[in-house]
């Protein structure tokens, strides 16, 4: 699938930031601003909690959204309007954010009247992205910095069979 990577990155960036702002009241910041707030921006994938959501139709692929602990805790708190949230509530909030972001990204792949169907999100290992890499999917990576933490988004895509 021939994809204009700059257009896709812009599309993903807008979807991620708009979702976090509207749904969770989180706003874009620069990486150095996070560091000034005491949030480490050099986190490895192993230190992140992730949600994965697959899609099919006009294209097939997956969106992985991995967040650092600060953002993981803040998502549910901001969405629920409570200071503390259970692990189940945090997982549900991350999955819901993944669902919204994926729903806003897949129209990028719509063509000839075809759309993409998205499957239910699930908490999953960010390491599972290697499965998509091994199958030759194209991919793009994007990091979002918001006032509550870091989200790493990786999208895998290919033409539907």
N, C-alpha and C positions, 0 to 999 in steps of 0.2 A: 504494500500500500504506500503510495507516494503521498507524503504529508508535509506540508509547509511547517517546519518545526517552530519557526518564530510565531506564526499564527496560532499554532496549538499551544505554545507556552503562554501567549497572551490570553487565550481562551481559558486555560486552566487557572492562570493567575487570577483572572476576574472571578471565576466560579468559586475558588477557594476563599479569597478575601471577602467577597460579597456574602457567602454563606456564613463565615465566621462573624462578620459584622452584624448581619441581620438576625441570625439565630442565637448568637452567644454574646453579643455586645463586645466583641474583641476587634481591635483596630491594628492596622499595619504599623510596624516599627522597623527600624534598621537593626541588624545583628548587634552592632556595638551598643545600642540602647538596651538590649536584653542583657548584655554582659554587665552594663552599669547597674542593672537591677539585680545582679547576682545569678542570672540564669545562664548556664553553660550552653554555648551554641555549638560546641564540638562534641556532640553526642554520637555514639556509634549506633548502628541499627539495632544491636542487641539490647540497648538501653531504652528502646522505644516500645510503646504498645501500639499495635496496628489492627486495622480493620481492612478487609478485602471485600470487594464487590465485583462480580463478573457481569459482563453484558454480551449480548448476541443480537444479530439482526443485520443491519446495514454493515456493521463491522462486529468483530468479536474481540474480546479482551478482558482486561481487569483494571481496576483502580485500587491501589494500595495507599492507604493513608496511615502514616505512623506519626505518633506524637510523643513528645517528651513528657515526663511525669507532671510537670507544672501544668501543661495544657490538658493532659488527661484528667487531672483533678478539677480543673477550672471549667471544662466543657459542661459536665453535669451540673456543677454548682450554678453556673450562669444560666443554663437552660431551665433548671428547676427553681431557681431563685432561692436556693438553700446553701448554707455554708459547708455542709458535709453531705457526701453522697456515698452510697454503698458501692462495692465493686460492680454489682449487676447494673446499677444506675449509670456508672461511669462507662461500662462496656456498651450499654444501650445508647448512651449519648454519642459515643464515638461512632457506633454503627449508623446512627441517624445522620450524623454529619457526613459520613461516607456516602450514604444513600442520596442525600441532597446534592453533594458535590458531583457524584457520578451522574445523577439526573440532569445536572446542568452542563456536564462535559459531553455526554454522548450525542447531543444534537450536532456537534462538530462533525461527526461521522455520517450523518444522515445524507442520503443521496437518492436520487430517482424515486422520491416518495417513500423510500424505506426508512424505518426508524430502528432504534436499538431498544431491546427489552433488557431491563436490568433485573438481576436476581437479588434475593435478599442478602444483605451484608452479614458478615460474620467476623468475629475476632479471630485473627489468624496471624501466623508468623510472617513477618516481613521477609523472611528467608524463602518463603514459597515463591517469591518472584523469580527465582532461578528456574523454576519449571517453565515459565513463559519465555524466558531468555533462551532456554534449550530448544524450544519449539519454533524459534525464529520470529517471534513477535517483534514488531517495532516498539520502541519505548521512549518515553520522555520523563525526565525527573524535574521536580520543582520543589523548592523549599519556601515555606511561608513563615515569616516572623510576625507574630502578633504580640500585643502587650501582655499576654499570658503564657507565651511559650513558642514552641517550634512545631510545625507540621511538615513532614516530608511526604510528598505525593509522587508516586510513580504510576504512570499509565502505560499499559501494554495494549497493543492493537494490531489487527491484521484484517484484511478483507474476509468477509464471511465465505465459507466454502460453498 
